Amino acid sequence: MCMVGVVLLIACFNVASLLIARAAARQKELAMRLAIGASRGQLMRQLLMESAVLSVAGGAMGLLLSVAMVHGLLRFLPANGMLATLRAEPDWRILAFNAAVAVATALLFGLAPAWQSLRVDLWSTLKEAAGSTGGNRASVRLRKCLVTAQVAFSFLLVSGALLFAGTLLNLRDTNSGFRDIDNLVTFQIDPARSGYSRPRLNTFYQQLLESVRSLPDVKSAGFAWVPVLSGREADWDVLVEGRPAEDRDTQAYVNGLSTGYWRTMGVPLLEGRDFEDGDAGGRPRVAIVNRQFASHFFANRSPIGRRIGLDTGRGAKPDIEIVGLVEDSLYEGPRQGVRRQVFFPFFQMNQSVGTAFYVRSSAGAAGVIAALRRKVMELDATMPIFDMKTLDQQLDETLGTERLTATLSVAFGALATLLAAVGLYGVMALMVARRTREFGLRMALGARQGALLWTVMREAFGLLGLGLALGIPCAYLLSQYVSAQLFGVVAAGVGTAALASIALAAVAAGAALLPARRASRIDPIQALHHE
């Protein structure tokens, strides 16, 4: 909402600046109307009505575009239950709000140009042979103030776009701990919701795992209770043998795994052994922990053979033996980072829950998806299969909010910069038009084209400097406000401010170059005859 509001302000400043220029060109007409009896109130209403027509027409066009734009925005969101609660069709409240904004902008940003245009001296204006090309000094000064504000707001949006884009890149490049996730297919099933009892459910999982592994292109396969990189998690308090009872920092994130899971995910086993088929039988309860868990509870000592337990209340004791140590990997997603994790054999958990299967194939992701669906249907044709995708696509969906924020901030930053460039170009073109006689006289007296070119560019860079002087402190304050949404970037980094300033300087130079070239190529003879 803040970004949209800033873009709206920049657009309104631009329209107000253009209306001021238009009113300056109509000063003779308005003076004539006043001279033959029109009141200033009547002319004020006329000018406000003209700006209202612009605002209402723009609002109507925006409503037409919004239908397509909102559908496009919804595609950034993950395909889960959230989409069922969102509707892309605007209702009467949205229509009313849009109409109110259109009318408010017409009144607020049309009032200053209208008031400025009616402050004319009838005698001097009617005595002129032609209407003023650029308006009086007050109108020019007001347009420069508007351009300065545009540059300041544009700096806010550009610096914000750099921060959010950097956050997305850092999250996307975070090492997940899993290997080749773009070639790792995952899908979820939940036989418990189809009425499977616990013994039948366990049998189904084992049969499906063996069936998937029998496919010719499948290298390995496994499944997990909690899908990784999906934003979901399960955490319990654990008892650790040898730790004092008053220790409160005992939280660990848990998951239930099948055999072959670590090989499929590409996570190395550092010490001990993997889960085995026999762990589902009468063997003692076992667990595997990650490096983060081991370093927290056992420091530099080996966790193999240590015992832990689940803190389920009175009478709980550490009766689960740690048989393996694996390298760290992400659980919920990149933003949450590596967690202390404990992994149990799925069939020792004795829970009727759904699972997420993971399949690594030599034929690539696309070549194995159809075969996986067929294998599930062979066991149960009515079993729903959902969220079939690569793990890389799962990561993209998990980062959907960050991706949407980065995309919108970049789009708004680019739009704001474009609007600021248009405003700066208008002011520079107006300045060149007002000083045509002066530039012609300078040329006649021997001034070089480069000197005139620099005169215009220097004024443009002066407005840019004023805008940056206002925008940089505001950007610093706002970056502290959004620092919680950032990841791996400094909220008030010098690099971000430098990149945003360089980008705006390049755009300002491009916007001012055409009027500057026009000033440097003025014909002195024509300029001296210029009204």
MARMIMAR-818802 format. One line per 3 residues: number of its first residue (from 1); their letters; for each residue x, y, z of C-alpha. Coordinates in steps of 0.25 Angstrom, whole numbers, plus 5000, padded with zeros to 4 digits. Layout:
BEGIN
NUM> A> X,Y,Z  ...
***
This chain:
BEGIN
1> MCM> 5000,5000,5000  5011,5010,5003  5018,5007,4990
4> VGV> 5005,5009,4982  5003,5022,4990  5017,5027,4987
7> VLL> 5015,5024,4972  5001,5031,4972  5008,5043,4978
10> IAC> 5019,5043,4968  5008,5042,4957  5000,5053,4963
13> FNV> 5012,5062,4964  5015,5060,4949  5001,5063,4945
16> ASL> 5001,5076,4954  5014,5080,4947  5008,5078,4933
19> LIA> 4995,5085,4937  5004,5097,4942  5011,5097,4929
22> RAA> 4998,5097,4921  4992,5108,4930  5004,5116,4927
25> ARQ> 5002,5115,4912  4987,5119,4914  4990,5131,4922
28> KEL> 4986,5141,4911  4973,5133,4909  4969,5133,4924
31> AMR> 4973,5148,4924  4963,5151,4913  4952,5143,4920
34> LAI> 4954,5151,4932  4954,5164,4924  4941,5161,4918
37> GAS> 4934,5158,4931  4937,5144,4935  4939,5142,4950
40> RGQ> 4951,5135,4956  4942,5125,4963  4936,5121,4949
43> LMR> 4950,5119,4943  4954,5112,4956  4942,5102,4954
46> QLL> 4946,5101,4939  4960,5097,4942  4957,5088,4953
49> MES> 4947,5081,4944  4957,5079,4934  4967,5072,4944
52> AVL> 4955,5064,4949  4952,5059,4935  4967,5054,4934
55> SVA> 4966,5047,4948  4953,5040,4945  4957,5036,4932
58> GGA> 4970,5030,4938  4963,5023,4949  4954,5017,4939
61> MGL> 4965,5012,4931  4972,5007,4943  4960,4999,4947
64> LLS> 4960,4992,4933  4975,4989,4935  4973,4984,4950
67> VAM> 4965,4972,4946  4977,4966,4938  4987,4971,4947
70> VHG> 4981,4965,4960  4980,4951,4952  4994,4952,4949
73> LLR> 4998,4956,4964  4990,4943,4969  5000,4935,4961
76> FLP> 5011,4938,4970  5004,4932,4982  5006,4917,4985
79> ANG> 4995,4908,4980  4989,4905,4994  4977,4908,5002
82> MLA> 4980,4923,5002  4976,4925,4988  4962,4920,4991
85> TLR> 4959,4932,5000  4964,4942,4990  4955,4948,4979
88> AEP> 4961,4956,4967  4947,4962,4964  4946,4976,4970
91> DWR> 4933,4979,4978  4926,4992,4981  4936,4996,4992
94> ILA> 4947,4995,4983  4940,5003,4973  4936,5014,4983
97> FNA> 4950,5015,4988  4956,5016,4974  4945,5027,4971
100> AVA> 4949,5035,4983  4964,5034,4980  4961,5039,4966
103> VAT> 4953,5051,4971  4962,5054,4983  4974,5055,4974
106> ALL> 4967,5064,4964  4964,5073,4975  4977,5073,4982
109> FGL> 4986,5073,4970  4978,5081,4961  4975,5093,4971
112> APA> 4990,5098,4971  4991,5099,4956  4977,5106,4955
115> WQS> 4981,5116,4966  4994,5118,4960  4988,5121,4946
118> LRV> 4978,5131,4951  4988,5140,4958  4991,5148,4946
121> DLW> 4992,5163,4944  4982,5166,4933  4989,5179,4928
124> STL> 5003,5173,4926  4997,5159,4921  4988,5166,4910
127> KEA> 4998,5175,4906  5008,5164,4902  5008,5160,4887
130> AGS> 5007,5145,4891  5004,5137,4903  5016,5133,4912
133> TGG> 5023,5121,4907  5028,5116,4921  5020,5124,4931
136> NRA> 5025,5133,4942  5036,5130,4952  5026,5125,4962
139> SVR> 5021,5114,4953  5034,5110,4949  5039,5109,4964
142> LRK> 5027,5101,4967  5030,5091,4956  5044,5090,4961
145> CLV> 5039,5087,4975  5030,5076,4969  5041,5070,4961
148> TAQ> 5050,5070,4974  5039,5063,4982  5038,5053,4970
151> VAF> 5053,5050,4971  5052,5048,4986  5041,5038,4985
154> SFL> 5047,5031,4973  5059,5029,4982  5051,5023,4993
157> LVS> 5045,5013,4983  5058,5009,4976  5065,5007,4989
160> GAL> 5054,4998,4994  5054,4990,4981  5069,4988,4982
163> LFA> 5067,4983,4997  5055,4974,4994  5062,4968,4981
166> GTL> 5075,4966,4989  5066,4959,4999  5060,4950,4989
169> LNL> 5073,4946,4983  5080,4943,4996  5068,4934,5000
172> RDT> 5068,4927,4987  5083,4925,4987  5083,4919,5001
175> NSG> 5089,4906,5002  5078,4896,5005  5087,4885,5008
178> FRD> 5079,4876,4998  5086,4873,4984  5081,4876,4971
181> IDN> 5067,4880,4975  5062,4884,4961  5064,4869,4958
184> LVT> 5057,4864,4971  5042,4861,4969  5032,4861,4981
187> FQI> 5018,4858,4983  5009,4856,4995  4998,4846,4998
190> DPA> 4990,4844,5011  4983,4830,5011  4978,4833,5025
193> RSG> 4968,4843,5019  4963,4831,5010  4960,4823,5022
196> YSR> 4972,4814,5023  4975,4808,5037  4989,4809,5042
199> PRL> 4994,4795,5038  4988,4797,5024  4994,4811,5023
202> NTF> 5008,4806,5027  5007,4794,5017  5002,4804,5006
205> YQQ> 5014,4813,5008  5024,4801,5008  5018,4795,4995
208> LLE> 5018,4809,4988  5032,4812,4992  5037,4798,4986
211> SVR> 5028,4800,4974  5034,4814,4971  5048,4809,4973
214> SLP> 5046,4798,4963  5044,4808,4952  5056,4807,4942
217> DVK> 5060,4822,4943  5058,4824,4958  5072,4825,4965
220> SAG> 5066,4825,4979  5053,4829,4986  5048,4832,5001
223> FAW> 5038,4839,5008  5036,4848,5020  5025,4852,5030
226> VPV> 5027,4867,5029  5030,4872,5015  5043,4880,5014
229> LSG> 5044,4895,5009  5029,4896,5010  5028,4905,5022
232> REA> 5022,4894,5031  5029,4889,5043  5027,4880,5055
235> DWD> 5035,4883,5068  5035,4875,5082  5043,4877,5094
238> VLV> 5053,4866,5096  5060,4860,5108  5075,4858,5106
241> EGR> 5083,4848,5115  5092,4855,5124  5086,4869,5122
244> PAE> 5081,4876,5135  5066,4875,5137  5065,4890,5139
247> DRD> 5070,4893,5125  5059,4899,5117  5066,4900,5103
250> TQA> 5062,4887,5099  5053,4889,5086  5056,4881,5074
253> YVN> 5049,4880,5061  5045,4866,5057  5042,4858,5045
256> GLS> 5039,4843,5042  5046,4837,5030  5047,4825,5022
259> TGY> 5059,4817,5018  5067,4823,5006  5062,4837,5009
262> WRT> 5076,4843,5012  5082,4837,4999  5070,4842,4991
265> MGV> 5072,4856,4997  5087,4856,4995  5090,4859,5010
268> PLL> 5103,4852,5014  5103,4843,5026  5114,4848,5035
271> EGR> 5115,4837,5045  5107,4825,5049  5097,4818,5041
274> DFE> 5084,4821,5033  5071,4815,5036  5069,4801,5033
277> DGD> 5056,4792,5029  5058,4785,5042  5056,4798,5050
280> AGG> 5041,4797,5048  5040,4783,5055  5044,4780,5069
283> RPR> 5057,4787,5070  5059,4798,5081  5055,4812,5077
286> VAI> 5066,4819,5069  5068,4833,5064  5077,4841,5055
289> VNR> 5081,4856,5058  5087,4867,5050  5100,4874,5052
292> QFA> 5093,4886,5059  5086,4877,5069  5099,4870,5072
295> SHF> 5107,4883,5074  5097,4889,5083  5095,4877,5092
298> FAN> 5108,4870,5092  5118,4880,5088  5130,4874,5081
301> RSP> 5126,4860,5086  5120,4849,5077  5105,4847,5078
304> IGR> 5105,4833,5074  5100,4824,5085  5095,4835,5093
307> RIG> 5080,4834,5097  5069,4844,5096  5054,4844,5099
310> LDT> 5042,4852,5096  5037,4861,5108  5023,4856,5108
313> GRG> 5021,4859,5123  5023,4852,5136  5030,4839,5135
316> AKP> 5037,4842,5121  5051,4837,5120  5062,4837,5109
319> DIE> 5060,4823,5103  5063,4826,5088  5077,4823,5084
322> IVG> 5084,4832,5074  5090,4823,5063  5094,4834,5052
325> LVE> 5098,4848,5050  5095,4855,5037  5099,4869,5031
328> DSL> 5090,4881,5033  5079,4884,5023  5068,4893,5023
331> YEG> 5054,4890,5029  5043,4900,5027  5051,4909,5017
334> PRQ> 5063,4918,5015  5057,4930,5024  5056,4921,5036
337> GVR> 5070,4915,5034  5076,4902,5040  5068,4896,5051
340> RQV> 5072,4886,5062  5066,4874,5056  5063,4859,5061
343> FFP> 5059,4849,5051  5051,4836,5054  5048,4824,5046
346> FFQ> 5034,4827,5041  5029,4813,5044  5033,4815,5059
349> MNQ> 5025,4827,5060  5012,4819,5059  5004,4831,5054
352> SVG> 4993,4831,5043  4998,4843,5035  5001,4847,5021
355> TAF> 5015,4847,5015  5023,4854,5004  5030,4845,4995
358> YVR> 5043,4849,4988  5049,4842,4976  5062,4844,4969
361> SSA> 5062,4840,4954  5073,4839,4944  5063,4843,4933
364> GAA> 5060,4857,4939  5047,4862,4946  5038,4862,4934
367> GVI> 5041,4848,4930  5037,4842,4943  5024,4849,4947
370> AAL> 5015,4841,4939  5021,4828,4943  5019,4832,4958
373> RRK> 5005,4835,4956  5003,4822,4949  5009,4814,4961
376> VME> 5000,4821,4971  4988,4817,4963  4992,4803,4962
379> LDA> 4992,4802,4977  4979,4810,4979  4972,4817,4967
382> TMP> 4964,4826,4976  4976,4831,4984  4978,4846,4982
385> IFD> 4992,4851,4978  4995,4866,4981  5006,4876,4981
388> MKT> 5014,4868,4970  5026,4877,4966  5041,4878,4967
391> LDQ> 5047,4882,4980  5052,4894,4973  5038,4898,4970
394> QLD> 5034,4896,4984  5045,4905,4989  5039,4916,4979
397> ETL> 5025,4914,4985  5031,4916,4999  5037,4929,4995
400> GTE> 5025,4933,4988  5023,4945,4997  5037,4950,4996
403> RLT> 5036,4948,4981  5024,4956,4980  5029,4967,4988
406> ATL> 5042,4968,4980  5035,4968,4967  5025,4979,4971
409> SVA> 5036,4987,4977  5044,4986,4965  5032,4989,4956
412> FGA> 5028,5001,4965  5043,5006,4965  5044,5006,4950
415> LAT> 5030,5013,4948  5034,5024,4958  5047,5026,4952
418> LLA> 5040,5027,4938  5030,5037,4944  5041,5045,4950
421> AVG> 5049,5045,4937  5037,5051,4930  5035,5061,4940
424> LYG> 5050,5065,4939  5049,5066,4924  5037,5075,4925
427> VMA> 5044,5085,4934  5057,5085,4926  5049,5087,4913
430> LMV> 5041,5098,4919  5054,5105,4924  5060,5104,4910
433> ARR> 5048,5110,4904  5048,5122,4914  5062,5124,4912
436> TRE> 5063,5123,4897  5066,5138,4895  5077,5137,4905
439> FGL> 5083,5125,4899  5083,5131,4885  5089,5144,4891
442> RMA> 5100,5135,4897  5102,5128,4884  5103,5141,4876
445> LGA> 5114,5146,4886  5122,5133,4884  5118,5123,4895
448> RQG> 5121,5109,4891  5111,5098,4890  5117,5090,4901
451> ALL> 5116,5102,4911  5101,5103,4908  5099,5088,4908
454> WTV> 5106,5088,4922  5097,5100,4927  5084,5091,4925
457> MRE> 5091,5078,4930  5096,5086,4942  5082,5090,4946
460> AFG> 5076,5076,4944  5087,5071,4953  5084,5082,4963
463> LLG> 5069,5077,4964  5074,5063,4965  5084,5066,4976
466> LGL> 5072,5073,4984  5063,5061,4982  5074,5052,4987
469> ALG> 5077,5061,4999  5063,5059,5003  5061,5044,4999
472> IPC> 5074,5038,5005  5070,5042,5020  5056,5037,5018
475> AYL> 5061,5024,5011  5069,5022,5023  5058,5023,5033
478> LSQ> 5048,5014,5025  5059,5004,5023  5059,5002,5038
481> YVS> 5044,5000,5038  5045,4988,5027  5058,4982,5033
484> AQL> 5050,4970,5038  5046,4967,5024  5061,4967,5019
487> FGV> 5070,4955,5018  5085,4956,5016  5085,4971,5012
490> VAA> 5088,4983,5021  5076,4992,5023  5083,5005,5022
493> GVG> 5095,5000,5014  5104,5010,5006  5104,5001,4994
496> TAA> 5089,5001,4993  5089,5016,4993  5100,5018,4984
499> LAS> 5093,5008,4973  5080,5016,4975  5087,5029,4973
502> IAL> 5095,5024,4961  5082,5019,4954  5075,5032,4957
505> AAV> 5086,5040,4952  5087,5032,4939  5072,5034,4937
508> AAG> 5073,5049,4940  5084,5051,4930  5076,5044,4919
511> AAL> 5064,5052,4922  5071,5065,4922  5080,5062,4910
514> LPA> 5070,5065,4899  5066,5079,4904  5081,5081,4907
517> RRA> 5084,5078,4892  5073,5086,4887  5078,5098,4895
520> SRI> 5092,5096,4890  5087,5096,4875  5079,5109,4876
523> DPI> 5080,5117,4863  5084,5131,4869  5077,5139,4858
526> QAL> 5064,5131,4861  5066,5132,4876  5067,5147,4875
529> HHE> 5054,5149,4868  5047,5139,4878  5035,5145,4885
***
